C-alpha cells in the first residue's frame, strides 16, 4: 500500500493545527474562522484519504466519517460566537448540537466495529456524574446550558469509555489504540472547554490547550481509519 498520501495529509493536518495555534487572534474573528476551517478540513481530508487508501468504506467507518464531518460544523458554529456577543448563545447551542451528533456517530461506529458493552455506558454515566458534581466545586455555572451539558457529557464520556473497552477487549490493535487516544484527547479538550465557557476569569493558556487536545484527538481518530 502507498502510504505517501496519508503521511502528506497527516503532515498538512499537523502543520495547519500548529499555524492556527500560533496565528490565531481573537481580535480578528474572520481570520480565526478561516484558520480553524482549514485545520478542520485537514483532519477530515486525512480521514477520507485513509478510507480511500485502505478501501474500508463500511457502515461503521461511515459513522466515524459523519462524526468528523459534524464536528467540522461544530467548529464553525463555535467560531461564530467570536463575531458578535449577541450571537454567542445561539452559536454555543448550535455547537453543542453538532458535537452531540459527532459523539453519537462515533459511538455507533465503535459499537459496529468492536461490539456493544454495557460497561461503556456505566463508566460514561459515572464520569458524567462527576462532571456535573464538579460544577460548584470548580465554581462554574452551566446556567441554561445545564441540560445540554449533561446530555453531551453522557455521550462524550460513553464514547471515551467505549474506546477504552474496545481497545482492551479486541486484541490491542493499532486502530483501537488510535481511537482510544483520540477520544481521550477529545474528552480532555471538552473538559477544558467547560472551564473556558462556564468559569469566569480563565487564562488564555486554557484556550491553547483546548484547541491543541481537540485537534490532536481528531487527527488520531482520522488516522485510525488507515489501520482498520
C-alpha positions as CSV (number, residue, x, y, z in Angstrom):
1,X,0.0,0.0,0.0
2,X,1.2,3.5,-0.8
3,X,1.3,5.5,2.5
4,X,2.7,8.7,0.9
5,X,-0.7,10.5,0.5
6,X,-1.6,9.5,4.1
7,X,1.6,10.9,5.6
8,X,1.4,14.0,3.4
9,X,-2.1,14.8,4.6
10,X,-1.1,13.9,8.2
11,X,1.7,16.5,7.9
12,X,-0.8,19.0,6.4
13,X,-3.2,18.4,9.4
14,X,-0.4,18.9,11.9
15,X,1.0,22.0,10.2
16,X,-2.5,23.5,9.9
17,X,-3.1,23.0,13.6
18,X,0.2,24.4,14.6
19,X,-0.3,27.5,12.4
20,X,-3.8,28.0,13.8
21,X,-2.5,27.9,17.4
22,X,0.3,30.3,16.6
23,X,-1.5,32.8,14.4
24,X,-5.0,32.9,16.0
25,X,-6.1,36.3,17.0
26,X,-9.4,36.8,18.8
27,X,-9.5,40.4,17.6
28,X,-9.8,39.0,14.0
29,X,-12.7,36.6,14.2
30,X,-12.9,36.1,10.4
31,X,-9.2,35.2,10.2
32,X,-9.7,32.9,13.2
33,X,-12.6,31.2,11.5
34,X,-10.6,30.7,8.3
35,X,-7.6,29.1,10.2
36,X,-10.0,26.9,12.2
37,X,-11.8,25.9,9.0
38,X,-8.5,24.9,7.3
39,X,-7.4,22.9,10.3
40,X,-10.7,21.1,10.5
41,X,-10.8,20.5,6.7
42,X,-7.3,19.0,7.1
43,X,-8.3,16.2,9.6
44,X,-11.5,15.5,7.6
45,X,-9.4,15.1,4.4
46,X,-7.0,12.9,6.3
47,X,-9.9,10.6,7.2
48,X,-11.3,10.5,3.7
49,X,-7.9,9.7,2.2
50,X,-7.3,7.0,4.8
51,X,-10.6,5.3,3.9
52,X,-9.8,5.6,0.2
53,X,-6.4,4.1,0.5
54,X,-7.5,1.4,2.9
55,X,-10.7,0.6,1.0
56,X,-12.7,0.3,4.2
57,X,-15.9,2.3,3.5
58,X,-18.1,0.2,5.6
59,X,-21.1,1.2,7.7
60,X,-19.1,1.8,11.0
61,X,-16.5,3.7,9.1
62,X,-19.2,5.8,7.5
63,X,-20.5,6.7,11.0
64,X,-17.0,7.8,12.0
65,X,-16.8,10.0,8.9
66,X,-20.1,11.5,9.7
67,X,-18.9,12.2,13.2
68,X,-15.8,14.0,11.9
69,X,-18.0,16.0,9.4
70,X,-20.4,17.0,12.2
71,X,-17.5,18.2,14.3
72,X,-16.4,20.5,11.4
73,X,-19.8,22.2,11.6
74,X,-19.5,22.4,15.3
75,X,-16.1,24.1,14.9
76,X,-17.6,26.7,12.6
77,X,-20.6,27.3,14.8
78,X,-18.4,27.9,17.8
79,X,-16.2,30.2,15.7
80,X,-19.3,32.2,15.0
81,X,-19.6,33.3,18.6
82,X,-16.5,35.4,18.2
83,X,-18.1,37.8,15.8
84,X,-20.8,39.4,18.0
85,X,-21.7,38.9,21.6
86,X,-25.4,38.7,20.8
87,X,-24.8,35.6,18.7
88,X,-22.8,33.8,21.3
89,X,-25.6,31.9,23.0
90,X,-27.1,30.7,19.7
91,X,-23.6,29.7,18.5
92,X,-23.0,27.7,21.6
93,X,-26.3,25.8,21.4
94,X,-25.6,25.1,17.7
95,X,-22.1,23.9,18.5
96,X,-23.3,21.6,21.3
97,X,-25.9,20.2,18.9
98,X,-23.3,19.5,16.2
99,X,-20.9,17.8,18.7
100,X,-23.7,15.7,20.2
101,X,-24.2,14.4,16.7
102,X,-20.5,13.8,16.5
103,X,-20.4,11.7,19.6
104,X,-23.5,9.7,18.6
105,X,-21.8,8.9,15.2
106,X,-18.6,8.0,17.0
107,X,-20.4,5.7,19.4
108,X,-22.3,3.9,16.7
109,X,-19.1,3.5,14.7
110,X,-17.3,2.0,17.7
111,X,-20.2,-0.3,18.5
112,X,-20.4,-1.6,15.0
113,X,-16.7,-2.0,14.8
114,X,-15.9,-3.6,18.1
115,X,-19.2,-4.6,19.7
116,X,-21.6,-3.3,22.3
117,X,-20.7,-3.3,26.1
118,X,-22.8,-2.1,29.0
119,X,-19.5,-1.2,30.8
120,X,-19.1,1.8,28.4
121,X,-22.4,3.3,29.4
122,X,-21.9,2.6,33.1
123,X,-18.4,4.2,33.1
124,X,-19.8,7.1,30.9
125,X,-22.6,7.7,33.3
126,X,-20.3,7.7,36.4
127,X,-17.9,10.2,34.7
128,X,-20.8,12.4,33.7
129,X,-22.0,12.5,37.2
130,X,-18.5,13.5,38.3
131,X,-18.6,16.4,35.7
132,X,-21.9,17.7,36.9
133,X,-21.0,17.5,40.6
134,X,-17.8,19.4,39.9
135,X,-19.8,22.5,38.8
136,X,-19.8,24.0,42.3
137,X,-16.5,22.6,43.3
138,X,-14.7,24.4,40.5
139,X,-17.0,27.5,40.7
140,X,-18.5,27.0,37.3
141,X,-22.0,28.0,36.2
142,X,-23.7,25.9,33.5
143,X,-26.8,28.0,33.7
144,X,-29.3,27.4,30.9
145,X,-26.8,25.1,29.3
146,X,-27.0,22.6,32.2
147,X,-29.3,20.1,30.4
148,X,-27.4,20.0,27.1
149,X,-24.1,19.9,29.0
150,X,-25.5,16.8,30.8
151,X,-26.6,15.2,27.6
152,X,-23.3,15.9,25.8
153,X,-21.3,14.8,28.8
154,X,-23.0,11.4,28.8
155,X,-22.3,11.0,25.1
156,X,-18.7,12.2,25.3
157,X,-17.8,10.0,28.3
158,X,-19.5,7.0,26.9
159,X,-17.6,7.3,23.7
160,X,-14.4,7.7,25.7
161,X,-15.2,4.6,27.8
162,X,-16.2,2.7,24.6
163,X,-12.7,3.5,23.2
164,X,-11.0,2.1,26.3
165,X,-13.2,-1.1,26.3
166,X,-12.8,-1.7,22.6
167,X,-9.1,-1.4,22.8
168,X,-8.8,-3.7,25.8
169,X,-11.3,-6.4,24.5
170,X,-10.3,-6.6,20.9
171,X,-6.7,-7.5,20.6
172,X,-4.9,-4.2,21.3
173,X,-4.8,-3.2,17.6
174,X,-3.2,0.0,16.3
175,X,-6.5,1.3,15.1
176,X,-8.0,0.6,18.5
177,X,-5.2,2.4,20.2
178,X,-5.5,5.4,18.0
179,X,-9.3,5.6,18.5
180,X,-8.8,5.3,22.3
181,X,-6.2,8.0,22.4
182,X,-8.2,10.2,20.1
183,X,-11.3,10.0,22.2
184,X,-9.2,10.6,25.3
185,X,-7.8,13.8,23.9
186,X,-11.3,14.8,22.7
187,X,-12.7,14.3,26.2
188,X,-9.8,16.3,27.8
189,X,-10.4,19.1,25.3
190,X,-14.1,19.4,26.2
191,X,-13.4,19.3,29.9
192,X,-11.0,22.3,29.4
193,X,-13.7,23.9,27.3
194,X,-16.2,23.7,30.1
195,X,-13.8,25.9,32.2
196,X,-13.4,28.4,29.3
197,X,-17.2,28.8,28.8
198,X,-18.6,28.3,32.3
199,X,-16.0,29.7,34.6
200,X,-15.0,33.4,34.9
201,X,-11.5,34.7,34.6
202,X,-9.9,31.8,32.7
203,X,-6.4,32.2,31.3
204,X,-5.6,32.2,27.5
205,X,-3.3,29.2,28.1
206,X,-6.5,27.1,28.6
207,X,-7.7,28.1,25.1
208,X,-4.4,26.8,23.7
209,X,-4.6,23.5,25.5
210,X,-8.3,23.2,24.5
211,X,-7.5,23.6,20.8
212,X,-4.3,21.5,20.9
213,X,-6.0,18.5,22.6
214,X,-9.1,18.8,20.3
215,X,-7.1,18.7,17.1
216,X,-4.7,16.0,18.3
217,X,-7.7,13.9,19.1
218,X,-9.4,14.4,15.8
219,X,-6.2,13.7,13.9
220,X,-5.7,10.5,15.8
221,X,-9.3,9.4,15.1
222,X,-8.9,10.2,11.4
223,X,-5.6,8.3,11.3
224,X,-7.1,5.2,12.9
225,X,-9.2,4.7,9.8
226,X,-6.0,4.0,7.9
227,X,-5.2,1.0,10.0
228,X,-8.5,-0.9,10.3
